[in-house]
Amino acid sequence: MTKTVLISITLLALSGASAFAQSGPTPQEKMACRNDAQSFCADHIGKPGEMNACLAANKTKLSDSCRKVVEARGG
């Protein structure tokens, strides 16, 4: 259950992140960054602006699919 809650919070954080604010992430974009958000930015879950900045700051470490999402969204 804790993992499910963490995933839900991560997805909510990603959906509210400023880079995603224009149109919001698609379900595919959320899934592309879920593991990276948990791995590199867990301290920023629930803080959309910080999550976006963290993903952008860790762009070189992100999976290819998440990096493409971050770059497409301006990060």
C-alpha positions as CSV (number, residue, x, y, z in Angstrom):
1,M,0.0,0.0,0.0
2,T,2.8,2.4,0.8
3,K,4.3,1.9,-2.6
4,T,0.9,2.6,-4.2
5,V,0.6,5.8,-2.2
6,L,4.1,6.9,-3.1
7,I,3.4,6.3,-6.8
8,S,0.2,8.2,-6.6
9,I,1.9,11.2,-4.9
10,T,4.7,11.1,-7.5
11,L,2.2,11.2,-10.4
12,L,0.3,14.1,-8.7
13,A,3.6,15.9,-8.3
14,L,4.5,15.4,-11.9
15,S,1.1,16.5,-13.1
16,G,1.4,19.8,-11.2
17,A,5.0,20.5,-12.1
18,S,5.5,23.9,-13.7
19,A,7.1,22.3,-16.8
20,F,3.9,20.3,-17.2
21,A,1.6,23.2,-16.4
22,Q,0.7,24.1,-19.9
23,S,-1.3,21.1,-20.8
24,G,-0.5,18.6,-18.1
25,P,1.4,15.3,-18.7
26,T,-0.2,12.5,-20.5
27,P,-0.5,9.2,-18.8
28,Q,2.4,8.0,-20.9
29,E,4.5,10.9,-19.8
30,K,3.7,10.2,-16.2
31,M,4.7,6.5,-16.6
32,A,7.9,7.5,-18.4
33,C,9.1,9.5,-15.4
34,R,7.6,7.6,-12.5
35,N,10.7,5.5,-11.6
36,D,13.1,8.4,-12.2
37,A,11.1,10.6,-9.9
38,Q,11.2,8.0,-7.2
39,S,14.9,7.3,-7.7
40,F,16.3,10.8,-8.0
41,C,13.6,13.2,-6.6
42,A,11.8,11.3,-3.8
43,D,12.4,14.2,-1.4
44,H,10.4,16.5,-3.7
45,I,7.2,14.4,-4.0
46,G,4.2,16.6,-3.4
47,K,6.2,19.7,-4.3
48,P,5.6,20.2,-8.0
49,G,8.0,23.0,-8.7
50,E,10.8,21.3,-6.8
51,M,10.0,18.0,-8.6
52,N,10.3,19.7,-12.0
53,A,13.6,21.4,-11.0
54,C,14.9,18.1,-9.6
55,L,14.1,16.2,-12.8
56,A,15.7,18.9,-14.9
57,A,18.8,19.0,-12.7
58,N,19.1,15.2,-13.0
59,K,18.4,15.1,-16.7
60,T,21.7,13.3,-17.5
61,K,20.7,10.5,-15.1
62,L,17.2,10.0,-16.3
63,S,16.0,7.2,-18.5
64,D,15.7,8.0,-22.2
65,S,12.0,8.1,-22.0
66,C,11.8,10.5,-19.1
67,R,14.6,12.7,-20.4
68,K,12.6,13.1,-23.6
69,V,9.5,14.2,-21.6
70,V,11.5,16.7,-19.5
71,E,13.1,18.2,-22.6
72,A,9.8,18.3,-24.5
73,R,8.3,20.1,-21.5
74,G,11.0,22.7,-21.4
75,G,13.3,21.2,-18.8
